[in-house]
Amino acid sequence: MIAETLGCPVGDFYGVATVRPDLSATVELLRLWNAIASETDRAAVLRCAREAANVVSREVEAV
């Protein structure tokens, strides 16, 4: 479903990306997110992203 939303093949998440250059950072971010095993670390990443995006913080949902 994520690959479909981004308009890229599922294989791009596991190998060399074939997506448009403007989506390469998005794909990298999703790969990195997938590599974070710790819920605490994921919460820290979300806090950082929300701060950078000037989004109001909220309770972290289970992922």
C-alpha positions, 0 to 999 in steps of 0.5 A: 500500500505504501509503494502504491501511494508513492507510485513506486514498485515494492522492490524499491524498498529493498533495493536500488530505488527506481522512483523519481528523484523527488521521492528518493528522500521519502523512500529513504525516510521510510526505509530508515523508519522501518529499520528503527526497532525501538518504540522510544527511538521512533517516538524521538524521530516523530518528535523531531519531524513534528518540530521541523514541520511546525506540527503540534505534538500529540500522543504517539500511536502504536506502530 
